[in-house]
Amino acid sequence: MFGALTGAASAADLAPPPAPAPAPALPDAFQPFQVRLRAVGVITTSGGILQTVPGGAFISDGFKASDAVIPELDVSYFFTKNWAVEAICCVSYHKVYLDGGQLSAFSPGQQAASTWLFPPTALVQYHWTDYGAFQPYVGVGVNYTVYFSQHAAEPLLNTVAIQNSWGVAGQIGFDYMIDEHWGFNFDVKKILMNPHVYGTALNGAASISGQANLSPWLIGGGITYRFGGAAPAAVVAKY
């Protein structure tokens, strides 16, 4: 009897078994690759100057290009959760008008030319990740615009050549993520496009030279898809 009580008291004095060590924390993974598909409104500005060559007689305050609605695809790579680089690709078609001046006075509102634009743009972005699903960002980068399939429109211009141009691009927008892969996007960009313009007018009697200030706003929205993150490691229970 006494031995049994002594054994019970000794067992009660034993320390409880140690709690199992917590599992090591997994790294806070993120999806480094991202693609977006947007519908974008291209809203051009107008300005610049066109003059005769030689002599420099004023003809027009540059060009005014028609607005457009286009699809836009962009691809991003995130170096960290906050820093990313984005490449944008799209193609748009625009009718071109002289922006006032002596030559356009002959035919007010008359189309002067048309052109297709291919404006690949690369931007460095900073993304805020402190607001949950709402993730705003800003970006700045460089643009190179290729003008192709250019056509002069009689009677204002007989020939036209719009030179490819370099420019600066700025961006502000946000993603609203539904889950770790899918989300919605809204984005506003400003691209500085100031191409040199050459051509002939008045049945070739006058040569013109100058610069156009197209510099469009690109306002769009669409869907975001992120992928490429490492899958979480499997947890093996030990007994």
Residue frames as a rotation matrix with the C-alpha (Angstrom) as fourth column:
MET 1
0.572 0.820 0.000 0.00
0.820 -0.572 0.000 0.00
0.000 0.000 -1.000 0.00
PHE 2
0.550 -0.450 -0.703 2.71
0.095 -0.803 0.588 2.45
-0.830 -0.391 -0.399 1.07
GLY 3
-0.533 -0.793 0.295 4.82
0.354 0.108 0.929 1.53
-0.768 0.600 0.224 -2.00
ALA 4
-0.125 0.561 0.818 1.91
0.990 0.019 0.138 2.17
0.062 0.828 -0.558 -4.33
LEU 5
0.843 0.445 -0.303 1.37
0.485 -0.872 0.070 5.63
-0.233 -0.206 -0.950 -2.80
THR 6
0.136 -0.886 -0.443 5.07
0.048 -0.440 0.897 6.43
-0.990 -0.143 -0.017 -3.07
GLY 7
-0.580 -0.335 0.742 5.08
0.687 0.288 0.667 5.41
-0.437 0.897 0.063 -6.75
ALA 8
0.339 0.797 0.499 2.07
0.931 -0.361 -0.056 7.59
0.135 0.484 -0.865 -7.45
ALA 9
0.791 -0.086 -0.605 3.67
0.194 -0.904 0.382 10.60
-0.580 -0.420 -0.699 -5.77
SER 10
-0.292 -0.956 -0.013 6.90
0.193 -0.073 0.979 10.11
-0.937 0.284 0.206 -7.75
ALA 11
-0.383 0.205 0.901 4.94
0.920 0.177 0.351 9.97
-0.088 0.963 -0.256 -10.99
ALA 12
0.703 0.712 -0.012 3.12
0.710 -0.702 -0.045 13.18
-0.041 0.023 -0.999 -10.08
ASP 13
0.475 -0.602 -0.642 6.47
0.068 -0.703 0.708 14.93
-0.877 -0.380 -0.293 -9.55
LEU 14
-0.313 -0.622 0.717 7.67
0.779 0.263 0.569 14.14
-0.543 0.737 0.402 -13.07
ALA 15
-0.528 0.069 -0.847 7.75
-0.320 -0.939 0.123 17.12
-0.787 0.336 0.518 -15.48
PRO 16
0.592 0.783 0.190 5.21
-0.062 0.279 -0.958 17.02
-0.803 0.556 0.214 -18.34
PRO 17
0.047 -0.591 0.805 6.61
0.871 0.419 0.256 15.97
-0.489 0.689 0.535 -21.72
PRO 18
-0.623 -0.355 -0.697 7.96
0.057 -0.909 0.412 18.88
-0.780 0.217 0.587 -23.77
ALA 19
0.529 0.821 -0.214 5.65
-0.105 -0.187 -0.977 20.38
-0.842 0.539 -0.013 -26.36
PRO 20
0.293 -0.427 0.856 6.57
0.887 0.456 -0.076 19.54
-0.357 0.781 0.512 -29.95
ALA 21
-0.578 -0.596 -0.558 8.75
0.299 -0.791 0.534 22.16
-0.759 0.142 0.635 -31.64
PRO 22
0.454 0.777 -0.436 6.79
-0.157 -0.412 -0.898 24.42
-0.877 0.475 -0.065 -34.02
ALA 23
0.452 -0.241 0.859 7.22
0.834 0.454 -0.312 23.75
-0.315 0.858 0.406 -37.68
PRO 24
-0.592 -0.729 -0.342 9.71
0.523 -0.671 0.526 26.09
-0.613 0.133 0.779 -39.37
ALA 25
0.291 0.721 -0.629 8.01
-0.055 -0.644 -0.763 29.07
-0.955 0.257 -0.147 -41.02
LEU 26
0.135 -0.172 0.976 7.79
0.932 0.356 -0.067 28.81
-0.336 0.919 0.208 -44.76
PRO 27
-0.860 -0.455 -0.230 9.00
0.347 -0.852 0.392 31.77
-0.374 0.257 0.891 -46.81
ASP 28
0.057 0.901 -0.431 6.26
0.058 -0.434 -0.899 34.26
-0.997 0.026 -0.077 -47.78
ALA 29
-0.588 -0.346 0.731 6.04
0.651 0.334 0.682 33.18
-0.480 0.877 0.029 -51.41
PHE 30
0.078 0.626 -0.776 4.69
-0.330 -0.718 -0.613 35.35
-0.941 0.304 0.151 -54.21
GLN 31
0.545 0.198 0.815 3.90
0.651 0.513 -0.560 34.94
-0.529 0.835 0.151 -57.89
PRO 32
-0.259 -0.790 -0.556 6.79
0.263 -0.611 0.747 36.52
-0.929 0.047 0.366 -59.85
PHE 33
-0.951 -0.064 0.304 5.21
0.309 -0.120 0.943 36.44
-0.024 0.991 0.134 -63.33
GLN 34
-0.198 0.908 -0.370 2.17
0.249 -0.318 -0.915 38.41
-0.948 -0.274 -0.163 -64.37
VAL 35
-0.868 0.069 0.491 0.17
0.472 -0.187 0.861 38.98
0.151 0.980 0.130 -67.55
ARG 36
-0.352 0.796 -0.493 -2.64
0.099 -0.493 -0.865 41.45
-0.931 -0.353 0.094 -68.08
LEU 37
-0.657 0.286 0.697 -5.17
0.728 0.000 0.686 41.87
0.197 0.958 -0.208 -70.88
ARG 38
-0.458 0.439 -0.773 -6.84
0.299 -0.743 -0.599 45.26
-0.837 -0.506 0.209 -71.03
ALA 39
0.280 0.487 0.827 -9.22
0.936 -0.332 -0.122 47.27
0.215 0.808 -0.549 -73.17
VAL 40
-0.357 -0.593 -0.722 -7.57
0.694 -0.686 0.220 50.67
-0.626 -0.422 0.656 -73.56
GLY 41
0.820 0.535 0.203 -8.78
0.554 -0.651 -0.519 54.04
-0.146 0.538 -0.830 -74.76
VAL 42
-0.330 -0.938 0.110 -6.05
0.919 -0.292 0.264 55.96
-0.216 0.189 0.958 -76.60
ILE 43
0.789 0.598 -0.138 -6.70
0.580 -0.800 -0.152 59.70
-0.201 0.040 -0.979 -76.22
THR 44
-0.103 -0.901 0.422 -4.22
0.971 -0.182 -0.153 61.78
0.215 0.394 0.894 -78.18
THR 45
0.231 0.058 -0.971 -3.22
0.366 -0.930 0.031 65.38
-0.901 -0.363 -0.236 -77.62
SER 46
0.660 -0.017 0.751 -2.41
0.737 -0.179 -0.651 67.85
0.146 0.984 -0.106 -80.39
GLY 47
0.804 -0.403 -0.437 0.36
-0.187 -0.870 0.457 70.28
-0.564 -0.285 -0.775 -81.09
GLY 48
0.006 -0.877 0.480 3.79
0.760 0.316 0.567 70.77
-0.649 0.362 0.669 -82.59
ILE 49
0.288 0.071 -0.955 4.59
-0.403 -0.896 -0.188 72.80
-0.869 0.439 -0.229 -85.68
LEU 50
0.195 -0.221 0.956 4.80
0.838 0.544 -0.045 72.23
-0.510 0.810 0.291 -89.44
GLN 51
0.274 -0.215 -0.937 6.63
-0.278 -0.951 0.137 74.63
-0.921 0.223 -0.321 -91.74
THR 52
0.999 -0.003 -0.046 7.58
-0.045 0.194 -0.980 74.88
0.012 0.981 0.194 -95.39
VAL 53
0.228 -0.968 0.109 11.10
0.194 0.155 0.969 73.98
-0.954 -0.199 0.223 -96.51
PRO 54
-0.603 -0.687 -0.405 12.98
0.772 -0.375 -0.513 76.15
0.201 -0.622 0.757 -97.33
GLY 55
-0.409 0.375 0.832 11.77
0.001 -0.911 0.412 79.44
0.912 0.170 0.373 -95.90
GLY 56
-0.884 -0.002 -0.467 10.12
0.449 0.273 -0.851 78.19
0.129 -0.962 -0.240 -92.71
ALA 57
-0.589 0.750 0.301 6.66
-0.614 -0.657 0.437 79.62
0.526 0.072 0.848 -93.43
PHE 58
-0.742 0.357 0.567 4.15
-0.415 0.419 -0.807 78.45
-0.526 -0.835 -0.163 -90.80
ILE 59
-0.684 0.544 -0.486 1.64
-0.301 0.397 0.867 75.84
0.665 0.739 -0.108 -92.00
SER 60
0.427 0.852 -0.302 0.10
-0.133 0.390 0.911 74.16
0.894 -0.349 0.280 -88.95
ASP 61
0.052 -0.317 0.947 0.33
-0.996 -0.084 0.027 73.54
0.071 -0.945 -0.320 -85.22
GLY 62
-0.816 -0.495 0.300 1.39
-0.517 0.856 0.004 69.98
-0.259 -0.152 -0.954 -85.92
PHE 63
-0.619 0.546 -0.564 -1.03
-0.133 0.635 0.761 67.07
0.774 0.546 -0.321 -86.07
LYS 64
-0.281 0.593 0.754 -4.14
-0.902 0.105 -0.419 65.98
-0.328 -0.798 0.506 -84.23
ALA 65
-0.874 -0.064 -0.482 -4.60
-0.264 0.895 0.360 62.21
0.408 0.441 -0.799 -84.37
SER 66
0.156 0.986 -0.060 -7.94
-0.593 0.142 0.793 60.48
0.790 -0.089 0.607 -83.92
ASP 67
-0.212 -0.121 0.970 -8.63
-0.933 0.320 -0.164 58.62
-0.291 -0.940 -0.180 -80.68
ALA 68
-0.167 0.115 -0.979 -8.94
-0.538 0.822 0.188 54.83
0.826 0.558 -0.075 -80.60
VAL 69
0.420 0.244 0.874 -9.98
-0.847 0.451 0.281 51.85
-0.326 -0.859 0.396 -78.46
ILE 70
0.105 -0.548 -0.830 -7.60
-0.674 0.574 -0.464 48.90
0.731 0.608 -0.309 -78.62
PRO 71
0.966 0.026 -0.256 -6.66
0.152 0.745 0.650 45.67
0.208 -0.667 0.715 -76.82
GLU 72
0.275 -0.914 0.299 -3.41
-0.788 -0.392 -0.475 45.80
0.551 -0.105 -0.828 -74.85
LEU 73
0.839 -0.134 -0.528 -1.24
0.315 0.910 0.270 42.97
0.444 -0.393 0.805 -73.55
ASP 74
0.301 -0.820 0.486 1.47
-0.788 -0.501 -0.357 43.42
0.536 -0.275 -0.798 -70.95
VAL 75
0.600 -0.268 -0.754 3.89
0.414 0.910 0.005 41.05
0.685 -0.315 0.657 -69.23
SER 76
0.530 -0.388 0.753 5.53
-0.720 -0.676 0.158 41.75
0.448 -0.626 -0.638 -65.86
TYR 77
0.187 -0.504 -0.843 8.27
0.483 0.795 -0.368 40.19
0.856 -0.338 0.392 -63.77
PHE 78
0.871 0.146 0.470 8.42
-0.332 -0.530 0.780 40.86
0.362 -0.836 -0.413 -60.01
PHE 79
-0.158 -0.971 -0.180 11.92
-0.156 0.204 -0.966 40.93
0.975 -0.125 -0.183 -58.53
THR 80
-0.990 0.040 -0.136 10.33
0.141 0.168 -0.976 41.32
-0.017 -0.985 -0.172 -55.09
LYS 81
-0.207 0.975 -0.076 6.75
0.940 0.177 -0.293 41.78
-0.272 -0.133 -0.953 -53.91
ASN 82
0.348 0.353 -0.869 7.14
0.325 -0.914 -0.241 45.52
-0.879 -0.198 -0.433 -54.44
TRP 83
-0.132 -0.527 -0.840 9.44
-0.620 -0.617 0.485 45.98
-0.774 0.584 -0.245 -57.45
ALA 84
0.258 0.273 0.927 8.60
0.524 0.767 -0.371 44.84
-0.812 0.581 0.055 -60.96
VAL 85
-0.729 -0.373 -0.574 9.38
-0.325 -0.549 0.770 45.53
-0.602 0.748 0.279 -64.59
GLU 86
0.192 0.906 0.378 6.58
0.242 0.329 -0.913 45.61
-0.951 0.266 -0.156 -67.16
ALA 87
-0.920 -0.387 -0.063 6.62
0.011 -0.185 0.983 45.37
-0.392 0.903 0.175 -70.96
ILE 88
0.033 0.981 -0.189 3.60
-0.076 -0.186 -0.980 46.65
-0.997 0.047 0.069 -72.90
CYS 89
-0.931 -0.282 0.233 2.57
0.180 0.201 0.963 45.71
-0.319 0.938 -0.137 -76.42
CYS 90
0.158 0.987 0.020 -0.24
0.404 -0.046 -0.914 47.05
-0.901 0.153 -0.406 -78.56
VAL 91
-0.841 -0.293 0.454 -1.00
0.531 -0.284 0.799 48.36
-0.105 0.913 0.394 -82.07
SER 92
0.034 0.884 -0.466 -3.36
0.467 -0.426 -0.775 51.20
-0.884 -0.191 -0.427 -82.96
TYR 93
-0.383 -0.030 0.923 -4.63
0.909 -0.190 0.371 52.92
0.164 0.981 0.100 -86.09
HIS 94
-0.065 0.314 -0.947 -5.12
0.496 -0.813 -0.304 56.69
-0.866 -0.489 -0.103 -86.31
LYS 95
0.434 0.205 0.878 -6.39
0.831 -0.468 -0.301 59.21
0.349 0.860 -0.373 -88.80
VAL 96
-0.353 -0.694 -0.628 -4.31
0.816 -0.557 0.157 62.38
-0.458 -0.457 0.762 -88.75
TYR 97
0.657 0.596 0.461 -5.51
0.724 -0.669 -0.168 65.95
0.208 0.445 -0.871 -89.19
LEU 98
-0.472 -0.732 0.491 -3.63
0.515 -0.681 -0.520 69.25
0.715 0.008 0.699 -89.41
ASP 99
-0.014 0.418 -0.909 -4.16
0.985 -0.148 -0.083 71.20
-0.169 -0.896 -0.409 -86.21
GLY 100
0.708 0.357 -0.610 -5.25
0.286 -0.934 -0.214 74.56
-0.646 -0.023 -0.763 -87.59
GLY 101
-0.321 -0.914 -0.250 -3.01
0.167 -0.314 0.934 76.81
-0.932 0.258 0.254 -89.65
GLN 102
-0.280 0.145 -0.949 -2.96
-0.741 -0.661 0.118 78.06
-0.610 0.736 0.292 -93.22
LEU 103
-0.893 -0.137 -0.428 -2.93
-0.415 0.616 0.670 74.75
0.172 0.776 -0.607 -95.09
SER 104
-0.773 0.631 -0.061 -5.88
0.612 0.717 -0.335 73.25
-0.167 -0.296 -0.940 -93.24
ALA 105
-0.400 0.635 -0.661 -7.88
-0.149 -0.756 -0.637 76.44
-0.904 -0.157 0.397 -93.90
PHE 106
-0.726 0.114 -0.678 -8.25
-0.686 -0.057 0.725 75.30
0.044 0.992 0.119 -97.51
SER 107
-0.126 0.669 -0.733 -10.21
-0.189 0.709 0.680 72.22
0.974 0.224 0.037 -96.40
PRO 108
-0.337 -0.008 0.941 -11.37
-0.917 -0.222 -0.331 72.54
0.211 -0.975 0.067 -92.76
GLY 109
0.288 0.448 0.846 -11.68
-0.741 0.664 -0.099 69.18
-0.606 -0.599 0.524 -91.05
GLN 110
0.735 -0.040 -0.677 -10.06
-0.557 0.534 -0.636 67.37
0.387 0.845 0.370 -93.95
GLN 111
0.823 -0.483 0.300 -7.99
0.163 0.705 0.690 64.31
-0.545 -0.518 0.659 -93.09
ALA 112
0.529 -0.719 -0.451 -4.31
-0.836 -0.533 -0.132 64.84
-0.145 0.447 -0.883 -93.91
ALA 113
-0.407 -0.708 -0.577 -2.87
-0.700 0.648 -0.301 61.34
0.587 0.281 -0.759 -93.38
SER 114
0.827 0.524 0.203 -3.28
-0.530 0.607 0.592 58.00
0.187 -0.597 0.780 -91.63
THR 115
-0.250 -0.944 -0.214 -0.84
-0.685 0.329 -0.651 55.74
0.685 -0.016 -0.729 -89.83
TRP 116
0.756 0.286 -0.589 -0.51
0.185 0.769 0.611 52.65
0.628 -0.571 0.528 -87.68
LEU 117
0.184 -0.672 0.717 1.43
-0.866 -0.456 -0.205 52.87
0.465 -0.583 -0.666 -84.40
PHE 118
0.591 -0.129 -0.796 3.42
0.391 0.909 0.143 50.17
0.705 -0.396 0.588 -82.62
PRO 119
0.311 -0.427 0.849 4.56
-0.569 -0.799 -0.193 51.69
0.761 -0.423 -0.492 -79.29
PRO 120
0.383 -0.192 -0.903 6.43
0.581 0.810 0.075 49.07
0.718 -0.554 0.422 -77.21
THR 121
0.293 -0.170 0.941 7.04
-0.598 -0.800 0.042 50.45
0.746 -0.575 -0.336 -73.72
ALA 122
0.004 -0.351 -0.936 9.04
0.619 0.736 -0.273 49.18
0.785 -0.578 0.220 -70.73
LEU 123
0.334 0.201 0.921 8.41
-0.494 -0.795 0.353 50.48
0.803 -0.573 -0.166 -67.21
VAL 124
-0.724 -0.467 -0.508 9.88
0.296 0.454 -0.840 49.96
0.623 -0.759 -0.190 -63.76
GLN 125
0.195 0.933 0.304 7.09
-0.160 -0.275 0.948 49.77
0.968 -0.233 0.095 -61.17
TYR 126
-0.945 -0.287 0.157 6.65
-0.203 0.140 -0.969 50.01
0.256 -0.948 -0.191 -57.42
HIS 127
-0.070 0.938 -0.340 3.68
0.037 0.343 0.939 48.09
0.997 0.053 -0.059 -55.97
TRP 128
-0.517 0.027 0.856 2.18
-0.830 -0.261 -0.493 48.69
0.210 -0.965 0.158 -52.54
THR 129
-0.365 0.319 -0.874 1.16
0.014 0.941 0.338 45.46
0.931 0.111 -0.348 -50.78
ASP 130
-0.993 -0.087 -0.085 -0.08
0.089 -0.048 -0.995 46.81
0.083 -0.995 0.055 -47.43
TYR 131
-0.537 0.843 -0.027 -3.76
-0.803 -0.521 -0.288 47.10
-0.257 -0.133 0.957 -48.37
GLY 132
-0.117 0.503 0.856 -4.78
-0.143 0.845 -0.516 43.49
-0.983 -0.183 -0.027 -48.81
ALA 133
0.149 0.267 0.952 -6.48
0.795 0.541 -0.276 42.73
-0.589 0.798 -0.131 -52.12
PHE 134
0.977 0.191 0.095 -6.17
0.212 -0.816 -0.538 46.38
-0.025 0.546 -0.837 -53.24
GLN 135
0.209 -0.978 0.000 -2.62
0.700 0.150 0.699 46.82
-0.683 -0.146 0.715 -54.63
PRO 136
0.965 0.144 -0.220 -1.84
-0.018 -0.799 -0.601 50.23
-0.262 0.584 -0.768 -56.19
TYR 137
0.143 -0.954 0.263 1.33
0.828 0.261 0.496 50.93
-0.542 0.147 0.827 -58.17
VAL 138
0.760 -0.065 -0.647 3.24
-0.357 -0.873 -0.332 53.61
-0.543 0.483 -0.687 -60.05
GLY 139
0.357 -0.656 0.665 5.68
0.746 0.629 0.220 53.19
-0.563 0.417 0.714 -62.93
VAL 140
0.602 -0.264 -0.754 8.07
-0.525 -0.842 -0.124 55.13
-0.602 0.470 -0.645 -65.12
GLY 141
0.161 -0.542 0.825 9.89
0.477 0.775 0.415 54.01
-0.864 0.326 0.383 -68.23
VAL 142
-0.571 -0.482 -0.665 10.84
-0.412 -0.532 0.740 54.47
-0.710 0.696 0.105 -71.84
ASN 143
0.486 0.785 0.384 8.85
0.136 0.367 -0.920 54.19
-0.864 0.499 0.071 -75.07
TYR 144
-0.771 -0.579 -0.265 9.87
-0.198 -0.177 0.964 53.64
-0.605 0.796 0.022 -78.69
THR 145
0.267 0.962 0.060 7.07
-0.082 0.085 -0.993 54.18
-0.960 0.260 0.102 -81.21
VAL 146
-0.841 -0.423 0.338 7.17
0.251 0.249 0.935 52.78
-0.480 0.871 -0.103 -84.74
TYR 147
0.077 0.834 -0.546 4.88
-0.469 -0.453 -0.758 54.47
-0.880 0.315 0.357 -87.30
PHE 148
-0.864 -0.382 0.327 4.06
0.053 0.577 0.815 52.24
-0.500 0.722 -0.479 -90.26
SER 149
-0.367 0.701 0.611 1.64
0.930 0.283 0.234 51.97
-0.009 0.654 -0.756 -93.19
GLN 150
-0.329 0.175 -0.928 1.57
0.232 -0.938 -0.259 55.74
-0.915 -0.301 0.268 -93.46
HIS 151
-0.280 0.309 0.909 -0.56
0.959 0.036 0.283 57.29
0.054 0.950 -0.306 -96.18
ALA 152
-0.936 0.017 -0.352 -1.06
0.004 -0.998 -0.057 60.91
-0.353 -0.055 0.934 -97.18
ALA 153
-0.090 0.971 0.220 -4.65
0.844 0.191 -0.500 62.06
-0.528 0.141 -0.837 -97.76
GLU 154
-0.828 -0.130 0.545 -5.26
0.476 -0.675 0.563 64.35
0.295 0.726 0.621 -100.72
PRO 155
0.674 -0.407 0.617 -5.69
0.453 -0.433 -0.779 67.26
0.584 0.805 -0.107 -101.15
LEU 156
0.960 -0.257 0.113 -3.88
-0.262 -0.680 0.685 68.52
-0.099 -0.687 -0.720 -98.05
LEU 157
0.054 -0.977 0.205 -0.77
-0.643 0.123 0.756 66.35
-0.764 -0.173 -0.621 -98.29
ASN 158
0.556 0.041 -0.830 0.66
-0.773 0.391 -0.499 64.50
0.304 0.919 0.250 -101.26
THR 159
0.123 -0.537 -0.835 3.26
0.229 0.834 -0.502 62.53
0.966 -0.129 0.225 -99.30
VAL 160
0.613 0.029 0.790 3.94
-0.715 -0.405 0.570 62.08
0.336 -0.914 -0.228 -95.60
ALA 161
0.069 -0.618 -0.783 6.64
0.276 0.766 -0.581 60.42
0.959 -0.176 0.223 -93.50
ILE 162
0.734 0.171 0.657 6.34
-0.577 -0.353 0.736 60.22
0.358 -0.920 -0.161 -89.70
GLN 163
-0.164 -0.932 -0.322 9.65
-0.445 0.361 -0.819 59.24
0.880 0.010 -0.474 -88.15
ASN 164
0.353 0.180 -0.918 9.94
0.593 0.716 0.368 56.69
0.724 -0.674 0.147 -85.34
SER 165
0.159 -0.198 0.967 10.30
-0.472 -0.876 -0.102 58.37
0.867 -0.440 -0.233 -81.94
TRP 166
-0.521 -0.334 -0.786 11.69
0.609 0.500 -0.616 57.82
0.599 -0.799 -0.057 -78.44
GLY 167
0.021 0.543 0.839 9.75
-0.389 -0.769 0.507 59.07
0.921 -0.337 0.195 -75.43
VAL 168
-0.950 -0.243 0.196 9.20
-0.249 0.213 -0.945 58.84
0.188 -0.946 -0.263 -71.68
ALA 169
-0.104 0.937 -0.334 6.22
0.011 0.337 0.942 57.01
0.995 0.094 -0.045 -70.17
GLY 170
-0.852 -0.052 0.520 4.53
-0.509 -0.147 -0.848 57.37
0.121 -0.988 0.099 -66.78
GLN 171
-0.303 0.691 -0.657 1.92
0.032 0.696 0.717 55.13
0.953 0.196 -0.233 -65.19
ILE 172
-0.783 0.167 0.600 -0.42
-0.615 -0.058 -0.786 54.85
-0.097 -0.984 0.148 -62.22
GLY 173
-0.081 0.781 -0.619 -2.91
-0.565 0.476 0.674 52.08
0.821 0.405 0.402 -61.51
PHE 174
-0.340 -0.022 0.940 -4.05
-0.881 0.358 -0.311 49.31
-0.330 -0.934 -0.141 -59.23
ASP 175
-0.578 0.235 -0.781 -4.81
-0.177 0.899 0.401 45.59
0.796 0.370 -0.478 -59.15
TYR 176
-0.029 0.574 0.818 -7.63
-0.995 0.064 -0.080 44.16
-0.098 -0.816 0.569 -57.05
MET 177
-0.743 -0.440 -0.504 -6.75
-0.518 0.855 0.017 40.53
0.423 0.274 -0.864 -56.45
ILE 178
0.407 0.912 -0.057 -9.52
-0.749 0.369 0.550 37.94
0.523 -0.181 0.833 -56.06
ASP 179
0.959 -0.258 0.113 -7.03
0.133 0.769 0.625 35.24
-0.248 -0.585 0.772 -55.06
GLU 180
0.222 -0.965 -0.137 -3.29
0.035 -0.132 0.991 34.65
-0.974 -0.225 0.004 -55.41
HIS 181
-0.517 -0.422 0.744 -3.61
0.687 0.314 0.656 34.28
-0.510 0.850 0.128 -59.21
TRP 182
-0.246 0.555 0.795 -6.56
0.870 -0.235 0.434 36.29
0.427 0.798 -0.425 -60.53
GLY 183
-0.325 0.189 -0.927 -7.52
0.586 -0.729 -0.354 39.93
-0.742 -0.658 0.126 -60.23
PHE 184
0.669 0.543 0.507 -8.92
0.743 -0.495 -0.451 43.03
0.006 0.678 -0.735 -61.89
ASN 185
-0.403 -0.885 -0.233 -6.81
0.826 -0.462 0.322 45.95
-0.393 -0.063 0.917 -63.11
PHE 186
0.864 0.479 0.155 -7.27
0.499 -0.773 -0.392 49.67
-0.068 0.416 -0.907 -63.81
ASP 187
-0.075 -0.995 -0.061 -4.40
0.823 -0.097 0.560 51.64
-0.563 -0.008 0.826 -65.34
VAL 188
0.962 0.254 -0.101 -3.60
0.162 -0.828 -0.536 55.13
-0.220 0.500 -0.838 -66.67
LYS 189
0.015 -0.988 0.154 -0.48
0.834 0.098 0.543 55.86
-0.552 0.120 0.825 -68.74
LYS 190
0.854 0.071 -0.515 0.93
-0.197 -0.872 -0.448 58.95
-0.481 0.484 -0.731 -70.40
ILE 191
0.214 -0.784 0.583 3.37
0.812 0.474 0.340 58.42
-0.543 0.401 0.738 -73.28
LEU 192
0.295 -0.210 -0.932 5.35
-0.292 -0.949 0.121 61.31
-0.909 0.237 -0.342 -74.75
MET 193
0.085 -0.206 0.975 5.40
0.867 0.497 0.029 60.99
-0.490 0.843 0.221 -78.55
ASN 194
0.509 0.005 -0.861 6.97
-0.201 -0.971 -0.125 63.84
-0.837 0.237 -0.494 -80.51
PRO 195
0.163 -0.481 0.862 7.86
0.761 0.617 0.200 62.44
-0.628 0.624 0.466 -83.92
HIS 196
-0.560 -0.378 -0.737 9.46
-0.269 -0.758 0.593 64.41
-0.784 0.531 0.323 -86.73
VAL 197
0.373 0.785 0.495 7.24
0.449 0.315 -0.836 64.78
-0.812 0.534 -0.235 -89.79
TYR 198
-0.698 -0.539 -0.472 8.19
-0.214 -0.472 0.855 65.30
-0.684 0.698 0.214 -93.44
GLY 199
-0.004 0.717 0.697 6.05
0.705 0.497 -0.506 65.56
-0.709 0.489 -0.507 -96.55
THR 200
-0.971 -0.183 0.157 4.90
0.239 -0.637 0.733 67.48
-0.034 0.749 0.662 -99.58
ALA 201
-0.090 0.960 -0.265 1.79
0.535 -0.178 -0.826 69.58
-0.840 -0.216 -0.498 -100.20
LEU 202
0.353 0.348 -0.869 0.11
-0.424 -0.768 -0.480 71.60
-0.834 0.538 -0.123 -102.94
ASN 203
0.995 0.095 0.028 0.70
-0.029 0.551 -0.834 68.93
-0.095 0.829 0.551 -105.57
GLY 204
0.484 -0.875 0.007 4.33
0.872 0.483 0.075 68.67
-0.069 -0.031 0.997 -104.59
ALA 205
0.425 -0.311 0.850 4.99
0.300 -0.837 -0.457 72.41
0.854 0.449 -0.262 -104.92
ALA 206
0.299 -0.294 0.908 5.75
-0.803 -0.592 0.073 72.77
0.516 -0.751 -0.412 -101.19
SER 207
-0.149 -0.400 -0.905 7.90
0.324 0.845 -0.426 70.60
0.934 -0.356 0.004 -98.96
ILE 208
0.566 0.391 0.725 7.03
-0.551 -0.475 0.686 70.57
0.613 -0.788 -0.053 -95.27
SER 209
-0.290 -0.660 -0.693 8.96
0.348 0.601 -0.719 69.63
0.891 -0.450 0.055 -92.17
GLY 210
-0.051 0.257 0.965 8.22
-0.751 -0.647 0.133 69.79
0.659 -0.718 0.225 -88.47
GLN 211
-0.946 -0.245 -0.211 7.26
-0.019 0.695 -0.719 67.91
0.322 -0.677 -0.662 -85.36
ALA 212
0.052 0.998 -0.032 3.98
-0.232 0.043 0.972 66.53
0.971 -0.043 0.234 -84.07
ASN 213
-0.825 -0.204 0.527 2.99
-0.549 0.066 -0.833 66.29
0.135 -0.977 -0.167 -80.43
LEU 214
-0.158 0.781 -0.604 0.73
-0.239 0.563 0.791 63.24
0.958 0.269 0.098 -80.20
SER 215
-0.869 -0.421 0.261 1.56
-0.303 0.035 -0.952 62.22
0.392 -0.906 -0.158 -76.58
PRO 216
-0.051 0.972 -0.230 -1.53
-0.245 0.211 0.946 60.11
0.968 0.105 0.227 -75.83
TRP 217
-0.360 0.156 0.920 -3.21
-0.902 0.191 -0.386 59.16
-0.236 -0.969 0.072 -72.58
LEU 218
-0.476 0.232 -0.848 -3.90
-0.241 0.893 0.380 55.42
0.846 0.385 -0.369 -72.35
ILE 219
-0.461 0.451 0.764 -6.78
-0.875 -0.085 -0.477 54.65
-0.150 -0.888 0.434 -69.97
GLY 220
-0.175 0.337 -0.925 -7.79
-0.543 0.751 0.376 51.04
0.821 0.568 0.052 -69.57
GLY 221
-0.042 0.188 0.981 -9.03
-0.926 0.360 -0.109 48.18
-0.374 -0.914 0.159 -67.48
GLY 222
0.162 0.087 -0.983 -8.90
-0.652 0.758 -0.040 44.42
0.741 0.647 0.180 -67.66
ILE 223
0.981 0.196 0.000 -7.86
-0.148 0.739 0.658 41.21
0.129 -0.645 0.753 -65.95
THR 224
0.074 -0.970 0.232 -4.65
-0.974 -0.120 -0.193 40.21
0.215 -0.212 -0.953 -64.17
TYR 225
0.955 0.119 -0.271 -3.17
-0.065 0.977 0.202 36.73
0.289 -0.175 0.941 -63.91
ARG 226
0.193 -0.907 0.374 -0.13
-0.976 -0.217 -0.023 35.95
0.102 -0.360 -0.927 -61.72
PHE 227
0.986 0.078 -0.147 1.79
-0.078 0.997 0.002 32.69
0.147 0.010 0.989 -61.74
GLY 228
0.363 -0.911 -0.197 5.15
-0.072 0.183 -0.980 31.05
0.929 0.370 0.001 -61.24
GLY 229
0.195 -0.276 0.941 5.33
-0.950 -0.292 0.111 30.97
0.244 -0.916 -0.319 -57.43
ALA 230
-0.757 -0.525 -0.389 6.91
-0.385 0.840 -0.383 27.98
0.528 -0.140 -0.838 -55.67
ALA 231
0.319 0.866 -0.385 4.43
-0.147 0.447 0.882 25.43
0.936 -0.225 0.270 -54.34
PRO 232
0.315 -0.198 0.928 4.48
-0.940 -0.199 0.277 25.09
0.130 -0.960 -0.249 -50.52
ALA 233
-0.643 -0.659 -0.390 6.56
-0.567 0.752 -0.336 22.21
0.514 0.005 -0.858 -49.25
ALA 234
0.290 0.752 -0.591 4.70
-0.087 0.636 0.767 19.13
0.953 -0.171 0.250 -48.05
VAL 235
-0.100 -0.231 0.968 4.46
-0.966 -0.209 -0.150 18.76
0.237 -0.950 -0.203 -44.23
VAL 236
-0.068 -0.010 -0.998 5.36
-0.045 0.999 -0.007 15.30
0.997 0.044 -0.068 -42.90
ALA 237
0.607 0.365 0.706 4.00
-0.700 -0.175 0.692 14.51
0.376 -0.915 0.149 -39.46
LYS 238
-0.448 -0.776 -0.445 6.31
-0.280 0.594 -0.754 12.79
0.849 -0.213 -0.483 -37.00
TYR 239
0.712 0.674 0.199 5.11
-0.457 0.229 0.859 10.53
0.534 -0.702 0.471 -34.19
